[in-house]
Amino acid sequence: SIEQESRGVLVPNLFIARIGASMYFANSSYIKDSLLAYIADLEDITPVEYVVLDMSSVNSLDSTAVHTVKDIVADFRHRGIEVAFVTVGSYVERTMTKAHVLQYVGNRWMFQTVHAAVHGCLLHQRFRLSARSFSSHLSF
């Protein structure tokens, strides 16, 4: 399941979801489809540039889930959306490491808290915007 929290503040261009259970063959595609649907709905309000996945309730990933996580990251990156992971437990982290998911995602997108992930996304966004602005001033 994907847990929804009704309290909170809208952060433009950012979507946060807490995966509410371990991921395995029976729920992996549901989780991916739900994330894609939420992002599609949110696009009507604000373009999404970052997805933060709170993995605090995920105690294990099977091989199907590992492939699904890679697919989620690849799909979102193809759309120009970065994916950050939060509170990944040690067992899940080992599984992700063995399957080269952490290498694919990159350590810069792994965070201890949701707050740190939001801060990291906002810093990345600021850097990306300033880089675009700088390069537009260099055109001859």
DSSP file (Angstrom, degrees, kcal/mol; ACC not computed):
  #  RESIDUE AA STRUCTURE BP1 BP2  ACC     N-H-->O    O-->H-N    N-H-->O    O-->H-N    TCO  KAPPA ALPHA  PHI   PSI    X-CA   Y-CA   Z-CA
    1    1 A S              0   0    0      0, 0.0    19,-3.0     0, 0.0     2,-0.5   0.000 360.0 360.0 360.0 160.0    0.0    0.0    0.0
    2    2 A I  E     -A   19   0A   0     17,-0.2     2,-0.2    18,-0.2    17,-0.2  -0.980 360.0-140.1-116.5 118.3    1.0    3.6   -0.3
    3    3 A E  E     -A   18   0A   0     15,-2.6    15,-1.1    -2,-0.5     2,-0.4  -0.549  11.0-151.5 -80.7 141.0    0.0    5.6    2.7
    4    4 A Q        -     0   0    0     -2,-0.2     2,-0.5    13,-0.1    13,-0.1  -0.917   1.2-155.6-112.1 140.6   -1.4    9.1    2.4
    5    5 A E        -     0   0    0     -2,-0.4    -2,-0.0     1,-0.1     0, 0.0  -0.968   3.6-164.0-115.4 122.0   -0.9   11.8    4.9
    6    6 A S  S    S+     0   0    0     -2,-0.5     2,-0.2     2,-0.0    -1,-0.1   0.750  70.7  76.4 -79.7 -22.5   -3.5   14.5    4.9
    7    7 A R        +     0   0    0      2,-0.0     2,-0.2     0, 0.0    -2,-0.1  -0.519  69.9  73.8 -82.6 156.2   -1.5   16.9    7.0
    8    8 A G  S    S-     0   0    0     -2,-0.2     2,-0.4     2,-0.0    -2,-0.0  -0.755  72.3 -77.9 135.6-180.0    1.4   18.8    5.5
    9    9 A V        -     0   0    0     -2,-0.2     2,-0.5     2,-0.0    -2,-0.0  -0.940  38.5-115.4-121.3 139.0    2.4   21.6    3.2
   10   10 A L        -     0   0    0     -2,-0.4     5,-0.1     5,-0.0    -2,-0.0  -0.638  27.1-163.8 -73.4 121.3    2.4   21.5   -0.6
   11   11 A V    >   -     0   0    0     -2,-0.5     3,-1.8     3,-0.4    -1,-0.0  -0.943  28.1-116.4-105.1 115.0    6.0   21.9   -1.8
   12   12 A P  T 3  S+     0   0    0      0, 0.0     3,-0.1     0, 0.0    36,-0.1  -0.190  93.4   8.7 -54.7 139.1    5.9   22.9   -5.4
   13   13 A N  T 3  S+     0   0    0      1,-0.2    36,-2.5    36,-0.1    37,-1.7   0.574 109.4 102.9  71.8  12.8    7.4   20.3   -7.8
   14   14 A L  E <   - b   0  50A   0     -3,-1.8     2,-0.4    34,-0.2    -3,-0.4  -0.987  46.7-171.0-134.0 135.1    7.8   17.7   -5.1
   15   15 A F  E     - b   0  51A   0     35,-2.3    37,-3.2    -2,-0.4     2,-0.5  -0.991   6.7-165.1-124.6 130.9    5.7   14.5   -4.3
   16   16 A I  E     + b   0  52A   0     -2,-0.4     2,-0.4    35,-0.2    37,-0.2  -0.960  10.6 174.6-117.5 130.3    6.3   12.5   -1.1
   17   17 A A  E     - b   0  53A   0     35,-2.8    37,-3.2    -2,-0.5     2,-0.6  -0.996  21.9-145.6-134.1 140.7    4.9    9.0   -0.7
   18   18 A R  E     -Ab   3  54A   0    -15,-1.1   -15,-2.6    -2,-0.4     2,-0.6  -0.927  17.7-137.4-104.8 120.2    5.3    6.5    2.1
   19   19 A I  E     -A    2   0A   0     35,-2.2    38,-0.7    -2,-0.6   -17,-0.2  -0.672  17.3-155.8 -74.2 119.9    5.4    2.9    0.9
   20   20 A G        +     0   0    0    -19,-3.0     2,-0.3    -2,-0.6   -18,-0.2   0.372  62.1  16.1 -88.0   3.9    3.2    1.3    3.6
   21   21 A A  S    S-     0   0    0    -20,-0.5    36,-0.1    39,-0.0    37,-0.1  -0.972  93.9 -66.9-161.7 168.9    4.5   -2.3    3.5
   22   22 A S        -     0   0    0     -2,-0.3     2,-0.5    35,-0.2    39,-0.2  -0.287  53.3-120.8 -59.8 152.6    7.3   -4.5    2.2
   23   23 A M  B     +e   61   0B   0     37,-1.8    39,-1.2    -4,-0.1     2,-0.3  -0.853  45.6 145.5-103.2 133.4    7.4   -4.8   -1.6
   24   24 A Y    >>  -     0   0    0     -2,-0.5     4,-2.1    37,-0.2     3,-1.4  -0.896  63.0 -72.1-153.7-179.2    7.1   -8.1   -3.3
   25   25 A F  T 34 S+     0   0    0     -2,-0.3     4,-0.4     1,-0.3    -2,-0.0   0.786 123.5  54.3 -53.6 -33.7    5.8   -9.7   -6.4
   26   26 A A  T 34 S+     0   0    0      1,-0.2    -1,-0.3     2,-0.1     4,-0.1   0.768 122.4  23.1 -77.1 -25.2    2.1   -9.3   -5.4
   27   27 A N  T <> S+     0   0    0     -3,-1.4     4,-2.4     2,-0.1    -2,-0.2   0.510  95.6  91.6-118.8  -5.5    2.1   -5.6   -4.7
   28   28 A S  H  X S+     0   0    0     -4,-2.1     4,-2.3     1,-0.2     5,-0.2   0.916  91.0  44.2 -61.0 -46.9    5.1   -4.2   -6.7
   29   29 A S  H  > S+     0   0    0     -4,-0.4     4,-2.9     1,-0.2    -1,-0.2   0.868 112.0  54.5 -68.7 -33.5    3.1   -3.3   -9.9
   30   30 A Y  H  > S+     0   0    0      2,-0.2     4,-2.7     1,-0.2    -1,-0.2   0.926 109.1  48.5 -61.6 -44.1    0.3   -1.8   -7.8
   31   31 A I  H  X S+     0   0    0     -4,-2.4     4,-2.5     2,-0.2    -2,-0.2   0.938 113.8  45.9 -62.3 -47.2    2.8    0.5   -6.0
   32   32 A K  H  X S+     0   0    0     -4,-2.3     4,-2.5     1,-0.2    -2,-0.2   0.943 114.3  47.7 -61.4 -47.9    4.3    1.6   -9.3
   33   33 A D  H  X S+     0   0    0     -4,-2.9     4,-2.2     1,-0.2    -1,-0.2   0.885 111.8  50.8 -61.5 -39.4    0.9    2.1  -11.0
   34   34 A S  H  X S+     0   0    0     -4,-2.7     4,-2.8    -5,-0.2    -1,-0.2   0.921 109.7  49.8 -64.8 -44.0   -0.3    4.1   -7.9
   35   35 A L  H  X S+     0   0    0     -4,-2.5     4,-2.5     1,-0.2    -2,-0.2   0.933 111.4  48.8 -59.7 -45.9    2.8    6.3   -8.0
   36   36 A L  H  X S+     0   0    0     -4,-2.5     4,-2.3     1,-0.2    -1,-0.2   0.890 112.1  49.2 -61.6 -39.3    2.3    7.0  -11.7
   37   37 A A  H  X S+     0   0    0     -4,-2.2     4,-2.4     2,-0.2    -2,-0.2   0.916 110.8  49.3 -67.2 -43.4   -1.3    7.8  -11.1
   38   38 A Y  H  X S+     0   0    0     -4,-2.8     4,-2.6     1,-0.2    -2,-0.2   0.919 112.2  48.6 -61.0 -43.0   -0.6   10.2   -8.2
   39   39 A I  H  X S+     0   0    0     -4,-2.5     4,-1.9     2,-0.2    -2,-0.2   0.916 110.0  51.4 -64.5 -42.6    2.0   12.0  -10.3
   40   40 A A  H  < S+     0   0    0     -4,-2.3     4,-0.5     1,-0.2    -1,-0.2   0.909 112.7  46.3 -60.4 -42.3   -0.3   12.3  -13.2
   41   41 A D  H >< S+     0   0    0     -4,-2.4     3,-1.1     1,-0.2     4,-0.3   0.902 112.3  50.0 -66.1 -41.1   -3.0   13.8  -11.0
   42   42 A L  H >X S+     0   0    0     -4,-2.6     4,-2.7     1,-0.2     3,-2.0   0.790  94.2  73.2 -70.0 -27.6   -0.5   16.2   -9.3
   43   43 A E  T 3< S+     0   0    0     -4,-1.9    -1,-0.2     1,-0.3    -2,-0.2   0.767  88.3  63.1 -58.6 -25.1    0.8   17.4  -12.7
   44   44 A D  T <4 S+     0   0    0     -3,-1.1    -1,-0.3    -4,-0.5    -2,-0.2   0.749 114.3  32.7 -69.3 -22.8   -2.5   19.3  -13.1
   45   45 A I  T <4 S-     0   0    0     -3,-2.0    -2,-0.2     1,-0.4    -1,-0.1   0.854 136.6  -8.5 -98.7 -48.8   -1.5   21.3  -10.0
   46   46 A T  S  < S-     0   0    0     -4,-2.7    -1,-0.4   -34,-0.0     2,-0.2  -0.986  73.9-104.2-152.2 138.3    2.3   21.6  -10.3
   47   47 A P        -     0   0    0      0, 0.0     2,-0.5     0, 0.0    -4,-0.1  -0.485  40.6-129.2 -65.3 131.7    4.8   19.9  -12.5
   48   48 A V        +     0   0    0     -2,-0.2   -34,-0.2    -9,-0.2     3,-0.1  -0.715  38.9 161.6 -88.6 126.6    6.6   17.2  -10.5
   49   49 A E        +     0   0    0    -36,-2.5    33,-2.6    -2,-0.5     2,-0.4   0.544  66.8  37.4-112.8 -17.9   10.4   17.3  -10.6
   50   50 A Y  E     -bc  14  82A   0    -37,-1.7   -35,-2.3    31,-0.2     2,-0.5  -0.999  56.1-165.5-141.7 138.4   11.1   15.2   -7.5
   51   51 A V  E     -bc  15  83A   0     31,-2.6    33,-3.1    -2,-0.4     2,-0.6  -0.995  10.0-161.1-120.9 126.4    9.5   12.1   -5.9
   52   52 A V  E     -bc  16  84A   0    -37,-3.2   -35,-2.8    -2,-0.5     2,-0.7  -0.940   5.1-161.0-108.3 120.2   10.5   11.2   -2.3
   53   53 A L  E     -bc  17  85A   0     31,-3.2    33,-2.6    -2,-0.6     2,-0.7  -0.897   6.4-152.2-106.3 112.3    9.8    7.6   -1.3
   54   54 A D  E     -bc  18  86A   0    -37,-3.2   -35,-2.2    -2,-0.7     3,-0.3  -0.743  15.0-179.8 -82.6 114.2    9.7    7.0    2.4
   55   55 A M    >   +     0   0    0     31,-2.9     3,-1.8    -2,-0.7    34,-0.4   0.132  42.2 118.6-102.3  18.3   10.7    3.4    2.8
   56   56 A S  T 3  S+     0   0    0      1,-0.3    -1,-0.2    32,-0.1   -36,-0.1   0.773  79.6  45.1 -60.8 -27.4   10.4    3.2    6.6
   57   57 A S  T 3  S+     0   0    0    -38,-0.7     2,-0.8    -3,-0.3    -1,-0.3   0.444  88.8 100.7 -94.5  -0.5    7.7    0.6    6.5
   58   58 A V    <   +     0   0    0     -3,-1.8    31,-0.5     1,-0.2    34,-0.2  -0.768  39.3 168.5 -90.0 110.1    9.5   -1.6    3.9
   59   59 A N        +     0   0    0     -2,-0.8     2,-0.3     1,-0.2    -1,-0.2   0.666  64.2   9.7 -94.1 -19.9   11.2   -4.5    5.7
   60   60 A S        -     0   0    0     31,-0.1   -37,-1.8    32,-0.1     2,-0.4  -0.995  53.5-153.7-157.0 157.6   12.0   -6.5    2.6
   61   61 A L  B     -e   23   0B   0     -2,-0.3   -37,-0.2   -39,-0.2     2,-0.1  -1.000  14.7-153.4-130.4 131.1   12.2   -6.5   -1.2
   62   62 A D     >  -     0   0    0    -39,-1.2     4,-2.3    -2,-0.4     5,-0.2  -0.408  41.7 -90.1 -92.0-178.3   12.0   -9.6   -3.3
   63   63 A S  H  > S+     0   0    0      1,-0.2     4,-2.0     2,-0.2     5,-0.2   0.858 127.9  52.8 -63.8 -35.1   13.5   -9.8   -6.8
   64   64 A T  H  > S+     0   0    0      1,-0.2     4,-2.2     2,-0.2    -1,-0.2   0.923 109.8  48.7 -63.7 -43.2   10.4   -8.5   -8.5
   65   65 A A  H  > S+     0   0    0      2,-0.2     4,-2.9     1,-0.2    -2,-0.2   0.881 107.1  55.5 -64.8 -38.7   10.3   -5.5   -6.2
   66   66 A V  H  X S+     0   0    0     -4,-2.3     4,-2.1     1,-0.2    -1,-0.2   0.937 110.5  45.1 -59.1 -46.8   14.0   -4.8   -6.9
   67   67 A H  H  X S+     0   0    0     -4,-2.0     4,-2.5     1,-0.2    -1,-0.2   0.879 112.1  52.9 -64.4 -37.1   13.2   -4.7  -10.6
   68   68 A T  H  X S+     0   0    0     -4,-2.2     4,-2.9     2,-0.2    -2,-0.2   0.913 106.9  51.3 -65.2 -42.4   10.2   -2.6  -10.0
   69   69 A V  H  X S+     0   0    0     -4,-2.9     4,-2.4     2,-0.2    -2,-0.2   0.929 111.6  47.7 -60.4 -44.8   12.2    0.0   -7.9
   70   70 A K  H  X S+     0   0    0     -4,-2.1     4,-2.7     1,-0.2    -1,-0.2   0.914 112.4  49.7 -60.8 -42.2   14.7    0.2  -10.8
   71   71 A D  H  X S+     0   0    0     -4,-2.5     4,-3.1     2,-0.2     5,-0.2   0.896 109.0  52.1 -63.6 -40.8   11.8    0.6  -13.3
   72   72 A I  H  X S+     0   0    0     -4,-2.9     4,-2.6     2,-0.2     5,-0.2   0.950 112.7  44.4 -59.9 -49.5   10.3    3.3  -11.1
   73   73 A V  H  X S+     0   0    0     -4,-2.4     4,-2.7     1,-0.2     5,-0.2   0.932 116.0  47.0 -61.9 -46.4   13.5    5.3  -11.0
   74   74 A A  H  X S+     0   0    0     -4,-2.7     4,-2.2     2,-0.2    -2,-0.2   0.916 112.9  49.3 -62.4 -43.8   14.2    4.8  -14.8
   75   75 A D  H  X S+     0   0    0     -4,-3.1     4,-1.1     2,-0.2    -2,-0.2   0.937 114.4  44.0 -62.2 -47.8   10.6    5.8  -15.7
   76   76 A F  H ><>S+     0   0    0     -4,-2.6     5,-3.1    -5,-0.2     3,-0.5   0.909 112.0  52.3 -66.8 -40.8   10.7    8.9  -13.6
   77   77 A R  H ><5S+     0   0    0     -4,-2.7     3,-1.7     1,-0.3    -1,-0.2   0.895 104.8  56.7 -61.1 -38.2   14.2    9.9  -14.8
   78   78 A H  H 3<5S+     0   0    0     -4,-2.2    -1,-0.3     1,-0.3    -2,-0.2   0.823 108.1  48.4 -60.6 -30.2   13.0    9.5  -18.4
   79   79 A R  T <<5S-     0   0    0     -4,-1.1    -1,-0.3    -3,-0.5    -2,-0.2   0.387 126.0-103.3 -88.8   1.8   10.3   12.1  -17.5
   80   80 A G  T < 5S+     0   0    0     -3,-1.7     2,-0.5     1,-0.3    -3,-0.2   0.709  80.8 131.8  82.6  21.3   12.8   14.4  -15.9
   81   81 A I      < -     0   0    0     -5,-3.1    -1,-0.3    -6,-0.1     2,-0.3  -0.926  47.1-146.2-111.3 127.3   11.9   13.5  -12.4
   82   82 A E  E     -c   50   0A   0    -33,-2.6   -31,-2.6    -2,-0.5     2,-0.5  -0.655  11.3-144.2 -88.3 148.4   14.5   12.6   -9.7
   83   83 A V  E     -c   51   0A   0     -2,-0.3     2,-0.4   -33,-0.2   -31,-0.2  -0.963  12.9-168.9-118.6 126.1   13.7    9.9   -7.1
   84   84 A A  E     -c   52   0A   0    -33,-3.1   -31,-3.2    -2,-0.5     2,-0.4  -0.879  10.2-146.6-111.2 145.6   14.9   10.2   -3.5
   85   85 A F  E     -cd  53 110A   0     24,-3.2    26,-2.8    -2,-0.4     2,-0.4  -0.914  13.0-163.1-114.5 140.1   14.7    7.4   -1.0
   86   86 A V  E     -cd  54 111A   0    -33,-2.6   -31,-2.9    -2,-0.4    26,-0.2  -0.940  61.0  -2.4-127.1 144.0   14.2    8.0    2.8
   87   87 A T  S    S-     0   0    0     24,-1.5     2,-0.6    -2,-0.4    -1,-0.2   0.873  70.4-177.9  45.2  54.4   14.7    5.8    5.9
   88   88 A V        -     0   0    0     23,-0.4    -1,-0.2    -3,-0.2   -32,-0.1  -0.725  25.0-125.8 -79.9 121.9   15.7    2.7    4.0
   89   89 A G     >  -     0   0    0     -2,-0.6     4,-2.9   -31,-0.5     5,-0.2  -0.179  20.4-107.6 -66.8 162.6   16.3   -0.1    6.6
   90   90 A S  H  > S+     0   0    0      1,-0.2     4,-2.3     2,-0.2     5,-0.2   0.872 117.9  49.3 -63.3 -39.1   19.6   -2.0    6.7
   91   91 A Y  H  > S+     0   0    0      2,-0.2     4,-2.1     1,-0.2    -1,-0.2   0.935 114.8  44.2 -66.1 -45.1   18.1   -5.2    5.3
   92   92 A V  H  > S+     0   0    0    -34,-0.2     4,-2.8     1,-0.2    -2,-0.2   0.889 112.0  53.8 -65.9 -38.9   16.5   -3.4    2.4
   93   93 A E  H  X S+     0   0    0     -4,-2.9     4,-2.4     2,-0.2    -2,-0.2   0.911 108.0  49.8 -62.4 -41.7   19.6   -1.4    1.9
   94   94 A R  H  X S+     0   0    0     -4,-2.3     4,-2.8     2,-0.2     5,-0.2   0.920 111.6  49.0 -61.9 -42.8   21.7   -4.6    1.6
   95   95 A T  H  X S+     0   0    0     -4,-2.1     4,-1.9     1,-0.2     6,-0.2   0.927 112.3  47.8 -61.8 -44.7   19.2   -6.0   -0.9
   96   96 A M  H  <>S+     0   0    0     -4,-2.8     5,-2.5     2,-0.2     6,-1.1   0.860 112.5  50.0 -65.0 -35.5   19.4   -2.8   -2.9
   97   97 A T  H ><5S+     0   0    0     -4,-2.4     3,-1.6     3,-0.2    -2,-0.2   0.944 110.1  48.9 -67.8 -48.1   23.2   -2.8   -2.8
   98   98 A K  H 3<5S+     0   0    0     -4,-2.8    -2,-0.2     1,-0.3    -1,-0.2   0.849 113.2  47.9 -60.3 -34.7   23.5   -6.4   -3.9
   99   99 A A  T 3<5S-     0   0    0     -4,-1.9    -1,-0.3    -5,-0.2    -2,-0.2   0.367 113.8-119.4 -88.7   5.2   21.1   -5.8   -6.8
  100  100 A H  T <>5S+     0   0    0     -3,-1.6     4,-1.7    -5,-0.1    -3,-0.2   0.684  76.9 127.8  65.1  20.5   23.0   -2.6   -7.8
  101  101 A V  H  ><S+     0   0    0     -5,-2.5     4,-3.2    -6,-0.2     5,-0.3   0.912  71.0  51.1 -70.8 -42.3   20.0   -0.4   -7.2
  102  102 A L  H  > S+     0   0    0     -6,-1.1     4,-3.1     1,-0.2    -1,-0.2   0.895 109.6  50.5 -62.8 -38.6   21.9    1.9   -4.9
  103  103 A Q  H  4 S+     0   0    0     -7,-0.3    -1,-0.2     2,-0.2    -2,-0.2   0.907 113.6  45.9 -63.2 -41.1   24.6    2.3   -7.5
  104  104 A Y  H  < S+     0   0    0     -4,-1.7    -2,-0.2     1,-0.2    -1,-0.2   0.915 118.3  41.3 -67.2 -44.7   21.9    3.1  -10.1
  105  105 A V  H  < S-     0   0    0     -4,-3.2    -2,-0.2    -5,-0.1    -3,-0.2   0.923 108.4-131.8 -70.2 -45.2   20.1    5.5   -7.8
  106  106 A G    ><  -     0   0    0     -4,-3.1     3,-2.0    -5,-0.3    -3,-0.1   0.270  15.4-101.5  96.4 135.5   23.2    7.2   -6.4
  107  107 A N  G >  S+     0   0    0      1,-0.3     3,-1.9     2,-0.2    -1,-0.1   0.767 115.5  71.6 -59.6 -26.5   24.0    7.9   -2.8
  108  108 A R  G 3  S+     0   0    0      1,-0.3    -1,-0.3    -3,-0.1    -2,-0.1   0.674  96.4  52.6 -66.2 -14.0   23.1   11.5   -3.2
  109  109 A W  G <  S+     0   0    0     -3,-2.0   -24,-3.2    -7,-0.2     2,-0.5   0.144  89.6  92.9-106.9  18.6   19.4   10.4   -3.5
  110  110 A M  E <   +d   85   0A   0     -3,-1.9     2,-0.3   -26,-0.2   -24,-0.2  -0.959  54.6 175.8-112.8 126.7   19.5    8.4   -0.2
  111  111 A F  E     -d   86   0A   0    -26,-2.8   -24,-1.5    -2,-0.5   -23,-0.4  -0.910  36.3-140.8-133.6 156.7   18.4   10.3    3.0
  112  112 A Q  S    S+     0   0    0     -2,-0.3     2,-0.3   -26,-0.2    -1,-0.1   0.776  88.0  24.6 -84.6 -29.8   17.8    9.6    6.6
  113  113 A T  S  > S-     0   0    0      1,-0.1     4,-1.9   -27,-0.1     5,-0.1  -0.921  73.1-121.1-135.1 158.7   14.7   11.8    7.0
  114  114 A V  H  > S+     0   0    0     -2,-0.3     4,-2.9     2,-0.2     5,-0.2   0.907 115.5  55.8 -62.8 -41.7   11.9   13.2    4.8
  115  115 A H  H  > S+     0   0    0      1,-0.2     4,-2.6     2,-0.2    -1,-0.2   0.924 107.6  47.9 -57.2 -45.9   13.0   16.7    5.9
  116  116 A A  H  > S+     0   0    0      2,-0.2     4,-2.7     1,-0.2    -1,-0.2   0.883 111.8  50.7 -63.5 -38.2   16.6   16.0    4.7
  117  117 A A  H  X S+     0   0    0     -4,-1.9     4,-2.6     2,-0.2    -2,-0.2   0.924 110.6  47.9 -66.2 -44.3   15.2   14.6    1.4
  118  118 A V  H  X S+     0   0    0     -4,-2.9     4,-2.6     2,-0.2    -2,-0.2   0.933 113.3  48.7 -61.0 -45.3   13.0   17.7    0.8
  119  119 A H  H  X S+     0   0    0     -4,-2.6     4,-2.4    -5,-0.2    -2,-0.2   0.923 111.6  49.6 -59.8 -45.2   16.0   19.9    1.6
  120  120 A G  H  X S+     0   0    0     -4,-2.7     4,-2.3     1,-0.2    -2,-0.2   0.890 111.4  48.8 -61.6 -40.7   18.2   18.0   -0.8
  121  121 A C  H  X S+     0   0    0     -4,-2.6     4,-2.6     2,-0.2    -1,-0.2   0.911 111.2  49.3 -65.6 -42.7   15.6   18.2   -3.6
  122  122 A L  H  X S+     0   0    0     -4,-2.6     4,-2.4     2,-0.2    -2,-0.2   0.889 111.5  49.1 -65.6 -38.7   15.2   21.9   -3.1
  123  123 A L  H  X S+     0   0    0     -4,-2.4     4,-2.5     2,-0.2    -1,-0.2   0.918 112.1  48.8 -64.3 -42.8   19.0   22.4   -3.1
  124  124 A H  H  X S+     0   0    0     -4,-2.3     4,-2.8     2,-0.2    -2,-0.2   0.909 111.3  50.3 -62.1 -42.0   19.2   20.3   -6.3
  125  125 A Q  H  X S+     0   0    0     -4,-2.6     4,-2.6     2,-0.2    -2,-0.2   0.924 110.7  48.7 -62.2 -45.0   16.4   22.3   -7.9
  126  126 A R  H  X S+     0   0    0     -4,-2.4     4,-2.5     2,-0.2    -2,-0.2   0.920 113.0  47.7 -61.5 -44.3   18.1   25.6   -7.0
  127  127 A F  H  X S+     0   0    0     -4,-2.5     4,-2.3     1,-0.2    -2,-0.2   0.919 112.2  49.5 -62.6 -44.0   21.4   24.4   -8.5
  128  128 A R  H  X S+     0   0    0     -4,-2.8     4,-2.1     1,-0.2    -2,-0.2   0.899 112.2  47.9 -63.4 -41.2   19.7   23.2  -11.6
  129  129 A L  H  X S+     0   0    0     -4,-2.6     4,-2.4     2,-0.2    -1,-0.2   0.905 112.5  48.0 -66.9 -41.5   17.8   26.5  -12.1
  130  130 A S  H  X S+     0   0    0     -4,-2.5     4,-2.5     2,-0.2    -2,-0.2   0.866 110.6  52.1 -68.7 -34.0   21.0   28.5  -11.5
  131  131 A A  H  X S+     0   0    0     -4,-2.3     4,-2.4     2,-0.2    -2,-0.2   0.903 110.7  48.0 -66.3 -40.8   22.9   26.3  -14.0
  132  132 A R  H  X S+     0   0    0     -4,-2.1     4,-2.0     2,-0.2    -2,-0.2   0.923 112.8  48.4 -63.6 -43.9   20.2   26.8  -16.6
  133  133 A S  H  X S+     0   0    0     -4,-2.4     4,-1.2     1,-0.2    -2,-0.2   0.912 112.0  49.3 -62.9 -43.2   20.2   30.6  -16.0
  134  134 A F  H  X S+     0   0    0     -4,-2.5     4,-0.6     1,-0.2     3,-0.5   0.923 111.5  48.1 -62.8 -45.4   24.0   30.7  -16.3
  135  135 A S  H >< S+     0   0    0     -4,-2.4     3,-0.6     1,-0.2     4,-0.3   0.822 106.7  56.9 -68.7 -29.9   24.1   28.7  -19.5
  136  136 A S  H >< S+     0   0    0     -4,-2.0     3,-0.6     1,-0.2    -1,-0.2   0.799 104.1  53.7 -70.9 -26.1   21.4   30.9  -21.1
  137  137 A H  H 3< S+     0   0    0     -4,-1.2    -1,-0.2    -3,-0.5    -2,-0.2   0.638 101.3  61.8 -79.2 -13.9   23.6   34.0  -20.5
  138  138 A L  T << S+     0   0    0     -4,-0.6    -1,-0.2    -3,-0.6    -2,-0.2   0.531  73.9 117.6 -88.8  -6.8   26.5   32.3  -22.3
  139  139 A S    <         0   0    0     -3,-0.6    -3,-0.0    -4,-0.3    -4,-0.0  -0.380 360.0 360.0 -67.1 138.8   24.7   32.0  -25.6
  140  140 A F              0   0    0     -2,-0.1    -1,-0.1     0, 0.0    -3,-0.0   0.388 360.0 360.0-103.8 360.0   26.4   34.0  -28.4
